[in-house]
Amino acid sequence: MKKNSNLSVGQAFTKAIMFMNSGRFAEAKQISEEIKRVRPLSPDVHNLLGGIAFKMGVTAEAANHFSRVVELKPDHNEAR
């Protein structure tokens, strides 16, 4: 991860959630995209990106991420 290279994936994920919860969606999305580059098959990062997109009002993008979550982990409760 570029800007957050000194953070572990878990720390970056936590930071992205904190940004999302505080309404700093662009920053949350940037960090989440960096995590996705490292962990492209993580249902949790796609779920986070879906939540961010939804909160930003980009529903088509949110739906794509949530669909990807279900593809990767069919029993993922939050994305259903």
C-alpha positions in Angstrom: 0.0 0.0 0.0 1.4 3.3 -1.0 0.5 6.1 1.3 -0.3 3.8 4.2 2.6 1.4 3.6 3.7 1.7 7.2 0.3 0.2 8.2 -0.6 -3.4 8.3 -3.6 -4.4 6.2 -5.6 -4.7 9.5 -4.6 -1.3 10.6 -5.4 0.2 7.2 -8.8 -1.5 7.3 -9.5 0.0 10.7 -8.4 3.4 9.5 -10.7 3.1 6.5 -13.7 2.2 8.7 -12.9 5.2 11.0 -12.8 7.5 8.0 -16.1 6.1 6.7 -17.8 6.4 10.0 -16.7 10.1 10.3 -18.0 10.9 6.8 -14.5 11.1 5.2 -15.6 8.9 2.3 -12.9 9.9 -0.2 -10.2 9.0 2.3 -11.9 5.8 3.3 -12.3 4.8 -0.4 -8.7 5.6 -1.1 -7.4 3.4 1.7 -9.9 0.6 0.9 -8.8 0.6 -2.8 -5.2 0.3 -1.6 -6.2 -2.7 0.5 -8.0 -4.2 -2.4 -4.8 -4.1 -4.5 -3.1 -6.2 -1.8 -6.2 -8.4 -1.0 -8.3 -8.5 -4.2 -10.3 -11.6 -3.1 -11.2 -10.2 0.4 -14.9 -10.2 0.8 -14.5 -7.8 3.7 -12.7 -5.1 1.6 -15.4 -5.4 -1.1 -18.1 -5.1 1.6 -16.3 -2.0 3.0 -16.1 -0.5 -0.5 -19.7 -1.2 -1.1 -20.7 0.5 2.1 -18.6 3.6 1.2 -20.1 3.7 -2.3 -23.6 3.4 -0.8 -22.9 6.3 1.7 -21.6 8.4 -1.2 -24.8 7.7 -3.2 -23.1 5.7 -5.9 -25.5 2.8 -5.7 -24.4 1.0 -8.9 -20.9 0.8 -7.6 -22.1 -0.3 -4.2 -24.2 -3.1 -5.8 -21.2 -4.3 -7.7 -19.1 -4.6 -4.6 -21.9 -6.3 -2.6 -22.4 -8.8 -5.5 -18.7 -9.5 -5.4 -18.9 -10.2 -1.7 -21.6 -12.8 -2.2 -19.5 -14.4 -5.0 -16.5 -14.6 -2.8 -18.4 -15.6 0.3 -22.0 -16.7 -0.2 -22.8 -16.8 3.5 -21.6 -13.2 4.2 -24.5 -11.8 6.1 -23.8 -8.1 5.8 -23.7 -8.1 2.0 -27.0 -10.0 1.5 
